[in-house]
Each structure stands twice: as C-alpha cells, then as structure tokens.
C-alpha cells in the first residue's frame, strides 16, 4: 500500500488535514514553512468562490514570490468549487501554516468534494 491516499490515512504523526488552493502548494513555500515537501491529493472545496488579495507582508511575498495570493469565501452555492490539494500534516506543522498566513485569512474546518473534512484558510470575517 504505497499510494498517496494510504499515506494520508496511515501516518499517526500527520493527524491534521489541510486543504490548500494557493501558495501552500508551492514547493518553495512548503520548504520554507514546513522544512519539507508535502505529499497530497487533489480535492476541491465546495460552496466557496476564489478571488485574489494583495499581500502586504514582505516576508510572505518573499517566500511565495507573489504579491497577490488567492483567497476564498463562502458563496452559499454548492455548485461553486475551488480546486486544490489536501495534505496530511502534524499539529506542529498546522501551527507553522497559521504563522505563514497573513491577517486577511482565518482557518476554518470545511467539507471537501471527496467527503473528507479539512482545515482551510478563508477570507477573515469583517
């Protein structure tokens, strides 16, 4: 059993699920944030729409190489989906992801198209 799906289920150290639709999928961001490359599976966030936000944090821009990052917010329409990747990570790595994300984002748990639930960074409530 060597498939990525098996990896997402079997490692007890990687007990958290994190869905990324943006820069956390980039190898340079993963290396900088987690100290390793993550293995994940394609999935989709249901009931959300994607837009872009200008990032003011110079360190985050330097890490990602991008001044504009994608951001999602709930649309209330089950037909709206945002493609991305779900990763199995540790609680410590989830805290590192929290530190990477800027104040425009908040972490919530959401349902994915696969039926799994995962943490995802969405537009912060005003």
Backbone torsions as a table, in degrees:
resi	resn	phi	psi	omega
1	UNK	NA	90.5	-177.5
2	UNK	-117.3	11.8	-177.5
3	UNK	-73.4	159.6	178.0
4	UNK	-61.5	-35.2	178.9
5	UNK	-59.4	-42.2	177.4
6	UNK	-63.8	-38.8	178.7
7	UNK	-63.3	-37.9	-179.7
8	UNK	-67.4	-25.1	-178.0
9	UNK	-94.9	-29.6	-161.9
10	UNK	-96.8	-20.5	-174.7
11	UNK	-87.6	111.4	-177.4
12	UNK	-66.2	-21.6	177.8
13	UNK	-73.6	-24.3	-179.8
14	UNK	-102.9	67.0	-172.7
15	UNK	-84.3	-11.7	-178.6
16	UNK	-99.2	147.5	174.2
17	UNK	-111.4	128.6	179.5
18	UNK	-125.3	123.9	177.0
19	UNK	-97.4	127.5	177.5
20	UNK	-120.7	134.0	175.3
21	UNK	-117.0	5.9	-173.2
22	UNK	-140.0	-133.0	-167.3
23	UNK	-69.7	-18.9	176.3
24	UNK	-68.5	-6.7	174.1
25	UNK	-85.8	-13.8	-177.0
26	UNK	-77.3	132.1	-179.6
27	UNK	-54.3	-41.4	-179.1
28	UNK	-64.4	-38.1	179.1
29	UNK	-69.8	-41.8	177.9
30	UNK	-62.3	-44.8	-179.0
31	UNK	-62.4	-43.0	-179.0
32	UNK	-70.9	-39.9	-174.5
33	UNK	-82.7	-42.2	-172.9
34	UNK	-111.2	-12.6	-177.7
35	UNK	75.6	14.1	179.4
36	UNK	-162.1	166.4	172.5
37	UNK	-89.7	138.0	-179.1
38	UNK	-92.2	151.6	173.0
39	UNK	-106.5	134.6	-177.8
40	UNK	-146.7	-179.7	179.0
41	UNK	-127.7	144.4	175.4
42	UNK	-64.0	140.8	177.7
43	UNK	-158.3	-173.9	179.1
44	UNK	-147.6	146.0	176.1
45	UNK	-90.1	130.4	-174.3
46	UNK	-104.1	135.7	176.8
47	UNK	84.0	22.4	179.7
48	UNK	-130.2	153.4	174.0
49	UNK	-119.1	146.9	-177.1
50	UNK	-105.1	140.3	171.4
51	UNK	-140.4	-167.0	-179.0
52	UNK	-123.1	151.7	177.9
53	UNK	-133.5	139.9	177.0
54	UNK	-79.0	128.1	-179.1
55	UNK	-93.5	125.4	-178.6
56	UNK	-95.1	-17.1	-177.4
57	UNK	-76.3	112.8	-176.0
58	UNK	-61.0	-35.9	179.8
59	UNK	-66.2	-41.2	179.3
60	UNK	-67.0	-41.3	177.7
61	UNK	-63.2	-41.8	179.3
62	UNK	-64.1	-40.1	-179.5
63	UNK	-67.0	-45.4	-176.1
64	UNK	-84.8	-26.0	-174.6
65	UNK	77.5	12.0	-175.9
66	UNK	-134.9	132.9	178.9
67	UNK	-84.7	-20.1	177.8
68	UNK	-117.7	128.7	179.6
69	UNK	-117.6	150.5	174.4
70	UNK	-68.7	151.4	176.2
71	UNK	-145.2	147.2	179.9
72	UNK	-121.4	155.1	171.9
73	UNK	-143.1	151.2	-178.4
74	UNK	-61.5	136.2	179.9
75	UNK	-106.1	-20.6	-175.6
76	UNK	79.1	3.1	-179.1
77	UNK	-114.2	113.2	-177.9
78	UNK	-63.3	-15.1	177.6
79	UNK	-79.7	-16.8	177.7
80	UNK	-80.3	127.6	177.2
81	UNK	-135.4	152.2	176.7
82	UNK	-125.3	119.0	-179.7
83	UNK	-74.7	149.6	177.7
84	UNK	-176.1	-155.0	-176.1
85	UNK	-134.2	138.1	174.2
86	UNK	-103.3	130.9	-178.2
87	UNK	-115.7	146.7	170.3
88	UNK	-97.4	119.7	-177.6
89	UNK	-134.6	168.4	178.2
90	UNK	-84.0	166.0	176.0
91	UNK	-61.2	-37.6	177.5
92	UNK	-63.2	-41.8	178.8
93	UNK	-67.8	-34.2	176.3
94	UNK	-62.5	-40.1	176.5
95	UNK	-63.2	-37.0	176.9
96	UNK	-66.3	-38.6	176.6
97	UNK	-63.6	-40.7	176.7
98	UNK	-57.6	-42.3	-178.8
99	UNK	-68.0	-31.6	179.8
100	UNK	-71.0	-39.4	-175.0
101	UNK	-71.2	141.6	180.0
102	UNK	-85.6	174.3	-172.5
103	UNK	-67.0	-11.6	176.9
104	UNK	-68.1	-18.4	-173.8
105	UNK	-109.2	152.0	167.7
106	UNK	-133.2	148.6	-179.5
107	UNK	-92.2	128.5	176.2
108	UNK	-133.7	161.4	173.8
109	UNK	-94.3	136.4	-176.2
110	UNK	-142.0	158.6	177.4
111	UNK	-83.9	141.6	177.5
112	UNK	-107.7	164.3	-179.3
113	UNK	-59.3	-30.1	-179.4
114	UNK	-71.7	-13.0	-175.2
115	UNK	98.4	-12.3	176.3
116	UNK	-73.8	163.2	170.6
117	UNK	-114.1	145.5	-178.8
118	UNK	-151.8	157.8	170.5
119	UNK	-72.0	144.6	176.8
120	UNK	-148.8	145.7	177.1
121	UNK	-93.0	121.5	-177.1
122	UNK	-121.9	171.0	177.9
123	UNK	-60.3	129.3	179.8
124	UNK	-63.8	138.0	175.1
125	UNK	-62.5	139.5	-179.6
126	UNK	-70.9	NA	NA
